[in-house]
Amino acid sequence: GENMDKAIELFSEMINANNKEIIIGGSTSINLYVLSNALKYSLNPGDEVIVTNQDHEANISPWRRLSEVGANIKEWKINPETAELEIETFKSLLTDKTKIVAVTHCSNIVGSINDLKKISQLSHQHNAIVIGDGVSYAPHGFPDVKELEVDFYTFSLYKTYGPHLALLYGKEEILKKLPNQNHQFLEGEVPYTLNPGGPNHEELSCLIGIHEYFDNLYNHHFSNKDISIRNKIEQVNNLIAKHEEIIANPLLDYLDSRKDVRLIGKNKIK
């Protein structure tokens, strides 16, 4: 139990959340399914839900299912020439009936990083809830969820050097309002209300090892020990990103030079 609490505390600091905002479930797919089931009670017939055609199925089907309670599902489609999700297209989809926006932080198809902060700000002007899928983003750098201004954010821990679990972040003030999806005796016990059956105890304890790995990386490359866990994560993120550039850019340069190959997505890392 002590190690489970420690794992949650460390991960909350790594992504700049608090420990009442972290849910650890079996997969991103199940976390989003449970979340959509909780959010459906706040919808009225005719309310609008925006999904994209650049997302993984895990962040599309749970929201499309909300048509069963009368929600109108709208699709934010990519530009067919660039495969990008364009902000101007998104603006045209937003209305005062928009209640939920589900969008990927980084596309698992074309590798493009979307401006999740801008998307969140625009959505919040219409009082819509934003669910960011970080499954393809987090392996390249843990996000700062408060900086992104998202309401929910999820990623798979087995893609960030951990066991087969997934993390769901949710703003505490929203979690407190959602109906309990767990045992009746856990009513009001945020964040357990969104985690039916609870996490796998042994694997949750293993998450401490992810922090240890990042801490070891930091200590190997940097000398200033007297900074926060989040600041250490940001410096290691930059370290990983620079290494990825060195690996990826020669291939991208070569493909870009070919007249018979068309690269899609924001492909060149500068």
DAKAZI-V905863 format. One line per field, one symbol per residue. phi: phi as a letter, one per 30 degrees, with the letter a starting at -180 (. if undefined). burial: 1 if it has 24 or more other ideal C-beta (glycine too) atoms within 12 Angstrom, else 0. A space follows every 50 residues. Layout:
phi = ???
burial = ???
//
This chain:
phi = .dddddddddddddcibcdcccccbdadeddddddddddddcccejdcbc bbccddeecbddddddddcjdccccdcddddcicdcedddedddbdcdcb bcbddbddccidccdddddddddddchccccccceccedclddcddddid cbabacddcbibddbbcbcbeeddedcdddcceddceiddcddcbeiidd dddddddeddddddddddddcbcddcbdedddedddedddddddeeddde ddeddddddcbcdcidddcc
burial = 00010011111111111011111111111111111111110010001111 11111111110111110010111111010000111100110011000111 11111111011111111111011001011111111111111111100111 11111110111110111111110110010111000000011111100110 00111111111011100100000000001101111110010000000000 01000000000000101000
//
